[in-house]
Amino acid sequence: LGCQFGRIQFTADLMPSDITGAPVFDVKDSTFRFRPGPVFTQLLLADEINRSPAKTHAALLEIMQEYRVTIDGTSHTVPRPFLVLATQNPLESEGTYNLPEAQLDRFMFKLLIDYPPSTEEVNILRMYASGKDNRRPEQFDVSPILTADEIIKIQNALTRIIVEESILEYIHKIINSTRNWPSIEVGASPRAGVNLLLAARAMAACRGRDFVIPDDVKALAPWVLRHRLRLNPDAEIEGTEPDQVIQDILDNVEAPRT
């Protein structure tokens, strides 16, 4: 993507001001001026986000929702488009923290990344054996496929994807079911429904349609919901996975006829 890129390595001693920026004293003018932090970018990588405590994560909440930072009563807007990608270590790893539910709800998707297929892993070895290094992008024939302006145009175009009333009711039934499901302690928020709607619109466009069908919703429901559901203790003891519960809900909620 042809966007400004920023990266934050989360650690236990990372402070909120290390993320957002802070006022600094300018000796020359004897005044304070705002020094922007690494969030003032378009594509932000929050690496190992669960290595930091909750007070550090709180610095991202306003930015991810409002696209701005408020310091000493003054708001500073981040560039658009503003996209956040985060990685996290497994919770059983030493030195990790549970992410606050409010922050988890800000993320549209949670993707599960497994080991690469054998053929891809061999290709990685082949690449390094030939002397290439992914830390040196000039060694690869890659170029941006989208500019920042084009991303904004695509986002605006998605608002024209048609969503029938029956699809809206279907999304609501799925979200509402998570709040009453026996194995779920905390269900999905209204923001989850909004994100599922936006994701379904994007899926419809990727599949060459200008309207949403139930299959678009079903395909993306696990991505949108898996990090937003808290299972009850009995389900966790039994080893139940959120994706299993989501599939049960999708099987139980009747999809509208197209």
ABEGO torsion letter per residue (X at the ends): XBBBBBBBBBBAABBAAAAAEBBBBBAAAGBBBBBBBAABBABBBBBGAAABBAAAAAAAAAAAAAGBBBBGGBBBBBBOBBBBBBBBBBAABBGBBBBBAAAAAABABBBBBBBBBAAAAAAAAAAAAAGBBAABAAABBBBBABBAAAAAAAAAAAAABBBBAAAAAAAAAAAAAAAABAABABBBBAAAAAAAAAAAAAAAAAAGBABBBAAAAAAAAAAAAAAABBBBAAAAAAGBBAAAAAAAAAAABBBBBX
